[in-house]
């Protein structure tokens, strides 16, 4: 049997910029065949994989474009260490509604109180919910500006 259809398919998928289709179509076809899935279910799974991968890469690009000095999430922040920090407010800010309202968040406090960690965590959350973010490190506070 000729490899021409497979070569053409790989070429077309590359031209169409469908990298996940390109890398997964054969493996997924075999899997769907063993599970007795029809062609619609096969294409649906393939499309879902492509969309998931595109979303993941888009988030990675946003985070990279933000030029964060480090990648820190709010999940890794120990709220017990800074008892005066309002965890409920911080988690509310992580929903990034302030971005939709075109508001800024300014973190003020003495050195070593987690301002940068919180700002990075909020920036990461904003990047993950399709917001454009930029961290600007100023002399004293960490300022998160979202546009």
Secondary structure by P-SEA (a helix, b strand, c coil): ccaaaaaaaaaaaaaaccaaaaacaaaaaaaaaaacccaaaaaaaaaaaaaaaaaaaaaaaaaaaaccccccccccccccccccccaaaaaaaaaccccccbbbbbbbbccccaaaaaaaaaaaaaaaabbbbbbbbcccccccccc
